[in-house]
């Protein structure tokens, strides 16, 4: 099980996120699906590709309201556009997708 209060290194987070994206469950918040993904015209294949192949380049941000670490996964969509998916590792097999943004908005 993953301790949400433990800050992972960039490499640990990237490895764990890729593993969960391939073998576990990715849960989308309503905001992620309705306000981010659909509004910005990303497909589920885009999200899948970013999470399985993307990189964690920035240190996580701690969310005091929810007591967890948010990790930014930067990658390319299936069309080659760059985007960032903000995630939270909920457990060893669950990942929460919070939002997705085009790289140029970051």
C-alpha positions, -999 to 999 in steps of 0.1 A, spaced: 0 0 0 11 35 -7 13 61 21 -2 93 7 17 113 33 51 100 20 66 121 -7 80 99 -34 111 109 -54 105 119 -91 117 85 -103 96 66 -77 65 85 -86 70 81 -123 76 44 -120 45 39 -97 23 60 -119 33 41 -151 28 8 -133 -7 18 -121 -17 31 -155 -7 -2 -171 -20 -27 -144 -42 -8 -120 -71 15 -120 -72 52 -130 -101 71 -115 -112 103 -131 -127 131 -111 -158 148 -125 -137 179 -130 -112 159 -149 -137 143 -172 -162 172 -178 -141 204 -172 -107 193 -184 -107 164 -207 -138 170 -227 -135 208 -227 -99 206 -240 -107 178 -265 -85 151 -250 -95 114 -255 -91 86 -231 -63 73 -254 -45 106 -248 -47 102 -211 -37 66 -212 -7 74 -234 5 103 -211 2 82 -179 20 52 -194 48 70 -212 50 104 -195 76 117 -171 74 133 -136 98 163 -139 86 185 -111 85 179 -73 50 172 -61 27 196 -43 12 187 -10 -26 193 -8 -34 201 28 -71 198 23 -69 162 12 -36 152 28 -19 139 -3 8 146 -28 -1 158 -64 22 147 -91 24 163 -126 29 138 -154 42 155 -185 38 137 -219 25 136 -254 -9 129 -267 -14 104 -295 -13 133 -319 20 145 -304 7 175 -285 23 181 -251 1 180 -220 3 175 -182 -20 153 -162 -22 161 -124 -25 129 -104 -27 115 -69 -15 80 -61 -43 66 -39 -29 31 -33 -5 6 -49 -31 0 -76 -52 32 -78 -44 65 -94 -67 96 -93 -66 119 -123 -75 154 -112 -70 176 -143 -52 178 -176 -37 210 -191 -19 218 -224 18 223 -217 14 260 -229 -10 267 -200 15 256 -173 
